[in-house]
């Protein structure tokens, strides 16, 4: 698999995870366990950020 494909997949996974986490927080209104959505939101943000950094490093070379 090419590096570009992996980076694109990580970006898409990060964006989808962030959207689902935000929608879960909105639909639940904070709910009983907002920490669970915050955990997924932080995890998705880490994946998205890592993909952006990898893309920048790849383009730098």
SULRAZI-V387077 format. One record per residue. RES is the residue in three letters. OMEGA is omega in whole degrees, -180 to 180 (999 if undefined). NEAR is the number of other C-alpha atoms within 10 Angstrom. Layout:
{{RES/OMEGA/NEAR} {RES/OMEGA/NEAR}}
This chain:
{{UNK/-179/5} {UNK/179/6} {UNK/179/11} {UNK/180/12} {UNK/178/10} {UNK/179/14} {UNK/178/19} {UNK/179/15} {UNK/179/14} {UNK/178/20} {UNK/180/21} {UNK/179/15} {UNK/178/17} {UNK/180/23} {UNK/179/17} {UNK/179/14} {UNK/179/20} {UNK/-180/22} {UNK/-180/14} {UNK/179/16} {UNK/180/21} {UNK/178/16} {UNK/177/13} {UNK/177/17} {UNK/-180/19} {UNK/-178/11} {UNK/-179/10} {UNK/-179/13} {UNK/-175/10} {UNK/174/12} {UNK/-179/12} {UNK/-175/8} {UNK/179/10} {UNK/180/14} {UNK/180/12} {UNK/179/12} {UNK/178/20} {UNK/177/16} {UNK/179/12} {UNK/179/16} {UNK/179/21} {UNK/179/15} {UNK/179/15} {UNK/178/23} {UNK/178/18} {UNK/178/13} {UNK/-179/20} {UNK/180/24} {UNK/178/15} {UNK/179/16} {UNK/178/21} {UNK/178/16} {UNK/178/13} {UNK/178/17} {UNK/180/17} {UNK/179/11} {UNK/179/10} {UNK/-180/12} {UNK/-179/8} {UNK/-176/7} {UNK/999/5}}
